[in-house]
Amino acid sequence: MTVGEAFKNRRTLYTLSDKGLAISQSRILDIIRAAVLHTPTPFNCQNGRVVLLVGDEHKKFWDLAGEIALATVGGEVFERAYEPRVKMFRAAYGTVLFYSDPAALKALEAKWPPTVIDKFPDWEQQANGMLHYAVWTMLTAEGLGCSLQHYNPMVDDRVCKEWDIPAGWKLGAQLVFGAPAGPFREKTFEPVEERLFAYGM
């Protein structure tokens, strides 16, 4: 699959399986390693941090997420809005936890005036988003299905304790991935002419 094809084929897919993956664990790790190494960051500060959970560790994460969601929102809301989704995510093969280490940008503050430092939080989020997209697209190119979730901040403390993650890291999102086990939803598009403007050509 070309890069352009991977862009076009990337979709949210919730129905995923931990069975029948046509990709090895080592290949998954290679993909994520490449994304962490080569995704742009502000001033090359390399603030992205990734925690990869597969197999029982992945299932443990979603067991914790379900337990915390139940305690946070209560039984009725949990059963209606959270429980079916948590079970669906747990059935997948793995989860990528995307973090940012603010200390990486903090170390640059002495080099820049306040007008630049004020932009650091925005640039940190942009870098994290590019890392999400890079991993998601690269896994898509390997035939995997993915969905991006946001169970932070309610899971943050427990996850840090369970996997010995530094408390200063900021959890941005969780990418659930596995073998496609259901149809992709058809994606609709607003007219590109209303969103793309070109001059001088």
C-alpha positions as CSV (number, residue, x, y, z in Angstrom):
1,M,0.0,0.0,0.0
2,T,1.4,3.4,-0.9
3,V,1.4,6.3,1.5
4,G,-1.4,8.0,-0.4
5,E,-3.5,4.8,-0.3
6,A,-2.9,4.4,3.5
7,F,-4.1,8.0,3.9
8,K,-7.3,7.2,2.0
9,N,-7.9,3.8,3.7
10,R,-7.4,5.1,7.3
11,R,-10.7,4.9,9.0
12,T,-12.1,4.5,12.5
13,L,-13.0,0.9,13.1
14,Y,-14.4,-0.1,16.4
15,T,-15.1,-3.8,15.8
16,L,-11.7,-5.4,16.2
17,S,-10.3,-8.8,17.0
18,D,-7.2,-10.2,18.6
19,K,-7.3,-13.2,16.2
20,G,-6.0,-13.5,12.7
21,L,-3.5,-10.7,12.6
22,A,-1.4,-10.8,9.4
23,I,1.5,-9.0,11.2
24,S,4.0,-9.9,13.8
25,Q,4.6,-8.2,17.2
26,S,8.1,-7.3,16.1
27,R,6.7,-5.6,13.0
28,I,4.2,-3.6,15.1
29,L,7.1,-2.5,17.4
30,D,9.2,-1.5,14.3
31,I,6.3,0.6,13.0
32,I,5.9,2.4,16.3
33,R,9.6,2.8,16.8
34,A,9.9,4.5,13.3
35,A,7.0,6.8,14.1
36,V,8.5,7.9,17.4
37,L,11.9,8.5,15.8
38,H,10.7,10.4,12.7
39,T,7.6,12.3,13.6
40,P,8.4,16.1,13.8
41,T,8.5,17.8,17.2
42,P,8.9,21.5,18.1
43,F,12.6,22.4,17.8
44,N,13.3,18.7,17.6
45,C,12.6,18.4,21.3
46,Q,11.4,14.8,20.9
47,N,8.7,15.1,23.5
48,G,6.6,12.1,22.3
49,R,6.4,9.0,24.6
50,V,4.6,5.8,23.6
51,V,3.6,2.8,25.7
52,L,2.6,-0.3,23.7
53,L,0.2,-2.8,25.4
54,V,-0.6,-6.1,23.7
55,G,-2.2,-9.4,24.8
56,D,-2.9,-9.6,28.5
57,E,-1.5,-6.1,29.2
58,H,-3.9,-4.6,26.6
59,K,-6.8,-6.4,28.3
60,K,-5.7,-5.3,31.7
61,F,-5.8,-1.7,30.5
62,W,-9.4,-2.0,29.4
63,D,-10.4,-3.8,32.6
64,L,-9.0,-0.9,34.5
65,A,-10.7,1.6,32.2
66,G,-14.0,-0.1,32.7
67,E,-13.6,-0.3,36.5
68,I,-12.6,3.4,36.7
69,A,-15.5,4.5,34.3
70,L,-18.0,2.6,36.5
71,A,-16.7,4.3,39.6
72,T,-16.7,7.7,37.9
73,V,-20.1,7.8,36.1
74,G,-22.2,5.3,38.0
75,G,-24.0,2.1,37.0
76,E,-26.7,3.4,34.8
77,V,-24.5,5.6,32.6
78,F,-21.8,3.0,32.6
79,E,-24.1,0.2,31.3
80,R,-25.5,2.4,28.6
81,A,-22.6,4.4,27.4
82,Y,-19.3,2.8,28.5
83,E,-19.7,-0.9,29.1
84,P,-20.4,-2.0,25.5
85,R,-17.5,0.1,24.2
86,V,-15.0,-1.1,26.8
87,K,-15.9,-4.7,25.9
88,M,-15.4,-3.9,22.2
89,F,-12.0,-2.3,22.8
90,R,-10.9,-5.1,25.1
91,A,-11.6,-7.6,22.3
92,A,-8.9,-6.0,20.1
93,Y,-5.2,-7.0,20.0
94,G,-3.5,-4.0,21.5
95,T,-3.5,-0.4,22.6
96,V,-1.0,2.4,22.0
97,L,-0.9,5.0,24.8
98,F,0.4,8.3,23.5
99,Y,2.1,10.6,26.0
100,S,4.0,13.8,25.9
101,D,6.8,14.7,28.2
102,P,6.5,18.4,29.0
103,A,10.0,18.4,30.5
104,A,11.4,18.1,26.9
105,L,9.9,21.4,26.0
106,K,10.6,23.0,29.4
107,A,14.3,22.5,28.8
108,L,14.1,24.9,25.8
109,E,12.4,27.8,27.7
110,A,15.7,29.5,28.5
111,K,16.5,29.9,24.8
112,W,13.3,31.6,23.7
113,P,11.4,34.8,24.5
114,P,7.9,34.6,26.2
115,T,6.2,35.2,22.9
116,V,7.5,31.9,21.6
117,I,7.2,30.0,24.9
118,D,3.5,30.9,25.0
119,K,3.1,28.7,21.9
120,F,4.7,25.6,23.4
121,P,1.4,24.0,24.6
122,D,-0.1,24.3,21.1
123,W,3.0,22.9,19.5
124,E,3.1,20.1,22.0
125,Q,-0.4,19.0,21.1
126,Q,0.3,19.3,17.3
127,A,3.4,17.1,17.7
128,N,1.3,14.6,19.6
129,G,-1.4,14.6,17.0
130,M,1.1,14.0,14.2
131,L,2.4,11.0,16.2
132,H,-1.1,9.6,16.5
133,Y,-1.7,10.0,12.8
134,A,1.6,8.5,11.8
135,V,1.1,5.3,13.9
136,W,-2.6,5.0,12.8
137,T,-1.8,5.4,9.1
138,M,1.2,3.0,9.3
139,L,-0.9,0.3,11.0
140,T,-3.6,0.8,8.4
141,A,-1.0,0.2,5.7
142,E,-0.4,-3.2,7.3
143,G,-4.1,-4.2,7.2
144,L,-5.0,-3.5,10.8
145,G,-8.1,-1.6,12.0
146,C,-7.8,1.1,14.6
147,S,-9.8,3.6,16.7
148,L,-8.6,6.5,18.7
149,Q,-10.0,6.8,22.2
150,H,-9.7,9.3,25.0
151,Y,-10.3,7.7,28.4
152,N,-7.8,10.2,30.0
153,P,-7.7,11.9,32.4
154,M,-9.8,9.6,34.4
155,V,-7.5,6.6,33.9
156,D,-4.2,8.6,34.3
157,D,-3.3,7.9,37.9
158,R,-4.0,4.2,37.8
159,V,-2.3,3.6,34.5
160,C,0.9,5.4,35.8
161,K,1.0,3.2,38.8
162,E,0.2,0.0,36.9
163,W,2.9,0.4,34.3
164,D,5.4,2.6,36.2
165,I,4.9,5.6,33.9
166,P,6.4,8.9,35.1
167,A,3.8,11.1,36.7
168,G,4.9,14.2,34.7
169,W,4.0,12.6,31.4
170,K,0.7,13.7,29.9
171,L,-1.6,11.1,28.3
172,G,-3.1,12.4,25.1
173,A,-5.0,9.4,23.6
174,Q,-5.2,5.7,23.2
175,L,-5.1,4.0,19.8
176,V,-6.9,0.6,19.9
177,F,-5.9,-1.8,17.1
178,G,-6.5,-5.3,15.9
179,A,-7.7,-7.4,13.0
180,P,-10.7,-5.9,11.3
181,A,-13.8,-7.8,12.5
182,G,-16.6,-5.6,11.1
183,P,-17.3,-3.3,8.2
184,F,-15.8,0.2,7.9
185,R,-18.3,3.0,7.9
186,E,-18.5,4.9,4.6
187,K,-16.8,8.3,5.1
188,T,-18.6,11.3,3.7
189,F,-16.8,14.5,2.5
190,E,-17.7,18.1,2.4
191,P,-16.8,19.7,-1.0
192,V,-13.0,20.1,-1.0
193,E,-13.4,23.3,-3.0
194,E,-14.9,24.9,0.2
195,R,-11.8,23.8,2.2
196,L,-8.9,24.1,-0.1
197,F,-7.8,27.4,-1.6
198,A,-4.8,27.8,-3.9
199,Y,-3.3,30.9,-5.4
200,G,-0.6,31.6,-8.0
201,M,-1.1,28.3,-9.9
